Amino acid sequence: EVSTGKVLDIYNGNSTNGTNLQTFSWNGTDAQLWKFVDAGNGKYYIRSKVGLVIDIANGTISSGTNLQIYNANFTNAQEWILDSNRANESEQPVKDGVYLFENMANKNQTFDVQNESMSSGTNVQIYTKKGISAQRFRIAYVGNGYYRIISDLPMVRSQQEQMSRCTRGMEQMHSCGDLFRLVMEVIILFLKLGKQSG
């Protein structure tokens, strides 16, 4: 299964508090390079090369809350646990691999690519942990302490992933609703055509 290769990216490369996080094609800019800073007890702050850290907007730790970058304030909204075995501390403090990024205050809330979209510019939020590909991120060391954080969304979804997309909750079901309406319109059109020809 080949991933989309979309990486965690800061919108427009801005270094302003509150700037949105998204997924985007790899371009090697500072907006796509991240350091894992030890916060003690297995926790990390994730600091961008532009200088700010990944933060939950308004400190609201619940499904659907946006992820942004912000000045380090050492709150739970900026502390993350990587759901895998922790590597030894070194210049590369975290071992390359696929992880769920769980929030320290509520380990059931993880990074999540909104609506499981594979497009560049897709928003990244926190959401209830389900372990699906939209919540899995591969980290790859690029040197000097920095990493790429790559979405694990596949280029082509399995049937199970497509079903999951349509059952994640009412707040993210608009794309499935649109599909349902389209199917219903096609069925109605065929019924009308059948009556006209009969």
Secondary structure as UniProt FT lines:
FT   STRAND          7..10
FT   HELIX           11..13
FT   TURN            17..18
FT   STRAND          20..24
FT   HELIX           30..32
FT   STRAND          34..40
FT   TURN            41..42
FT   STRAND          43..48
FT   TURN            49..50
FT   STRAND          53..56
FT   HELIX           57..59
FT   TURN            63..64
FT   STRAND          66..70
FT   HELIX           76..78
FT   STRAND          80..82
FT   STRAND          97..99
FT   STRAND          101..103
FT   TURN            107..108
FT   STRAND          109..113
FT   HELIX           114..116
FT   TURN            120..121
FT   STRAND          122..128
FT   HELIX           133..135
FT   STRAND          137..143
FT   TURN            144..145
FT   STRAND          146..151
FT   HELIX           159..166
FT   HELIX           170..172
FT   HELIX           174..197
//
